[in-house]
Amino acid sequence: MIDAHVHVFAKVSEEFPREVNVNTPPEREATAEQLLETMEASGVEKAILTQIGGVEMVQHAYLLRCLKEYPDRFRGIGLVADPQHPEDQMDRLTGDGGIVGFRLFKIGGERDPLAPIDVRTFETYPIWKYAAEKDYVIWLYPPAAENHCVPYLMEAFPDLTVVYNHMAFCPGEGSFTHDEKGRPHIESPIPPVTRYNTLGQYLFPNVCVKLSGQYAFSKEPYPYPDLAAWHQTLLKNFKADRLMWATDSPWILEDPGYDNLTKVIDTQLPEISEVERTSIMGGTAEARLFSRG
């Protein structure tokens, strides 16, 4: 099994500076060693570490340390400080082979879907262009108002691997809060309204979807039965070899618990074959992410 989306971070220090917020106060830590111990207890072999502590190069110090220390267990997803001139930072972060892609929270494109679309005018276009040139992955969590822009980028860069985060839910403006446990919570209809411009992207063979973050969108407790139909829709459209299971640790360690989330796909997609389950639980991530770097 490969956990395709987790976060690790150290306590704030001179060696490991990072941004802080309500989820990641200065004294909190979620170390790689703690994660590996948790993974081992649940039979998970590898993970994708997603940068959380800031976009600056220096703020990637802990992520880079983890990737260097455990090259057989982790791959990384970085962030970009300057979307207009990203090339140097992208190359520096990928230089040792551990970081394979970059996470985007916005596209910077035309918000009116009926307006003329020119991807070269998008704020993040230089990131997409350079990622396509260097075969880096785009780790995508776009706002709902910009999701219609993604197909135009895929037409421009058809060989680029794009992984939608968190079941391809795209947060609406003002939808992000925290629940009573301090975890991220996104208020969104189920299924997401953005499904109308997400599901058609099955036509692009390099667009994948991560099955994670259920706790943040579901209106019911684990095993999140209100999300089962959406999981089934994603499977029908994208197929198992373009879906990746993930936990979004450490936010889920208390509720519902890491080991429970290793079983969430069995509750969401109980009819899948063993071949499909193997792809979702690690095969897709192995082929599309761990084979890099």
PyMOL commands that set and color helices and strands:
alter all, ss='L'
color gray80, all
select helices_A, chain A and resi 32-42+57-69+87-94+119-121+125-134+144-156+166-168+195-203+214-217+225-238+240-242+258-261+264-268+274-290
alter helices_A, ss='H'
color red, helices_A
select strands_A, chain A and resi 2-6+46-50+74-78+99-104+137-140+162-164+176-178+184-186+207-211+243-245
alter strands_A, ss='S'
color yellow, strands_A
deselect
rebuild
show_as cartoon
